[in-house]
Every structure is written in structure tokens, then in C-alpha cells.
């Protein structure tokens, strides 16, 4: 298993280095990340649960490290996190089905060209 606290610390350090090199890039990222919170339609725990599901679908260890800690801090239970992860699994499976149909379409286009 990964040492997730270490991943968070190293990531924070590296992002700090990136900010020194390209402050506008990191500041824009932070602004985009906080923009949704300003509407107030979703609470922070819900946003963190969504973030975890997206982290799984995008396979981002840094996102997993950061948002798992934030989700727990916001009071998310293991059961709520598991349900959010179930949505991620379903979305990945659904995407695989959709792209499988695309493969069949691509194969048909090749067979039709013969």
C-alpha cells in the first residue's frame, strides 16, 4: 500500500515548486477548483465524494491522496465513500461498453472498405 500522507506531502511540495516556476498556472488551477464551491448548491462533503469518484476514473493518485483526506475531514463515512466509488466503477464499466460499441463500428467500417 502507498503511504498516502507521504504522497500528499510530496505532492504539496512539488506543486509549490511548480507555483514558483509558473504561478499563474497553479493559481488558475486553484481558482477553477474553488469556483464550484461558490455556488453553494452542493456541500463540501458531496464535492469531495464526487472528487474521489473522478479521481478513480482518471486514475490520479495525487487526487486520491488529497480528496480522501478532505472527504474524511468533511465527515464522509467509509460507506458513503464506497457508494461514491461504486458510481466510479459503474461509469468506467459504462464507458467500456460504449467504447466497445465504437470498436465494432470501426471494425465494420474496415470490413465495409474491403
Residue pairs with C-beta under 8 A, 6 or more apart in sequence:
2 61
2 65
4 64
4 65
4 68
4 69
7 61
7 62
7 65
8 65
8 66
8 69
11 62
11 65
11 66
15 26
18 25
18 26
19 25
19 26
19 27
36 42
36 47
37 44
37 47
42 50
43 74
44 70
44 74
45 71
45 74
45 75
45 76
45 80
48 67
48 70
48 71
48 74
48 76
49 71
49 76
49 80
49 81
49 83
49 84
50 84
51 63
51 67
51 70
51 71
52 63
52 64
52 67
52 68
52 71
52 81
52 84
52 85
52 88
53 84
53 85
53 87
53 88
53 91
54 63
54 88
55 63
55 64
55 67
56 64
56 85
56 88
56 89
56 92
57 88
57 91
57 92
68 81
71 81
